[in-house]
Amino acid sequence: MMDWITTSWSAVGMVLLGGLGMYATVVLLTRIFGLRSFSKMSGFDFAITIATGSILAAIFIAKDPPLLQGMAAMIILFAMQAAVAELRKRFSFVEAIVDNRPRLIMWGGEIDETQMLKAKITRADLMAKLREANVTRFEQIHAVIAETTGDVSVLHGPPDETLESDLLDGVIGAERFRKVMGD
């Protein structure tokens, strides 16, 4: 039972050393590769952020993997993210493979059940996001979009205000909205 609660000072020292080494590695890699390293601009970015946290946790509390192996894993992860980001910029087919496309799940007061189903969003999820955005009436809603990251964007304002159609570029289902707006 005491083994579960206590530890040796050398083990604490190794956690401290591993933590300092990984912290320095993350700071250095973030300076080299930029802040996008921890963004949530795409599902791929989010997955990399989760993987980074997993590597950090493994180094902090486990004897295996050793510190240098963890540093190497971080370098590879950051380099992969940078490479994929560059390929996404240069080749649209890479972007199509790596990223989901956002979906218009609601426009005006009308909910698009088909797009909600494809985005795996329930009506309860949608209502929670509308409340979170301080929407008090459906007529305030211009558009609700299930983003590529899994976030939900609620574009709302006074009913007489017009939504710029460029805000819906690349959004699945936006053509329906544009027909109504006359674009």
Secondary structure, DSSP 4 states (H G I P E B T S, - for coil): -HHHH---HHHHHHHHHHHHHHHHHHHHHHHHH-GGGG--SSHHHHHHHHHHHHHHHHHHH-SSS-HHHHHHHHHHHHHHHHHHHHHHHH-HHHHHHHPPPPEEEEETTEE-HHHHHHHT--HHHHHHHHHHTT--SGGGEEEEEE-TTS-EEEEE--TTSPPPGGGGTT-BTHHHHHHHHT-
